[in-house]
């Protein structure tokens, strides 16, 4: 894998962790950035699906976020697998 792609995937994963840690912060710019990266860098999800899950996480406590959290953990795991890194997620 080329270095630019590795860097893009690693940055996408890092920002995905930020989304999980800032759940409910209403950071829609971050949500859109991650949706874009997941669609274009990881090519793992359609933008609309990604935005739906990431908006739920950005909104936070307005309902159950477990499905969207699981979806984002799956995205992180996919990036981790592509990079050949060790998984530390549940």
C-alpha positions, 0 to 999 in steps of 0.5 A: 500500500502506498504511503499517501493511502496509508496516511489518509486511512490512518487520519480517517481512523483518527478522526472517527475516534474523535467522533466517538469521543465527542458524541453529542457535540454537534460537530457537523463539520467533523461528521461531514469530513468523516463521511467524505473520507469513508466514502472516498478514501476507504470506499466502504460506505455511501456518503448518505449512509455515512452522514446518517450515522455520523449525524446521529452521533453528532446529535448525541443524546437525542436517542439511541446511538448504539447502531451508529456507534457499531457502524462507526466501529465497523468502519474503524475495524475495516481501516485497521484491517486495511492497514494491517494494524492490531485491533484494540476495539471491542 
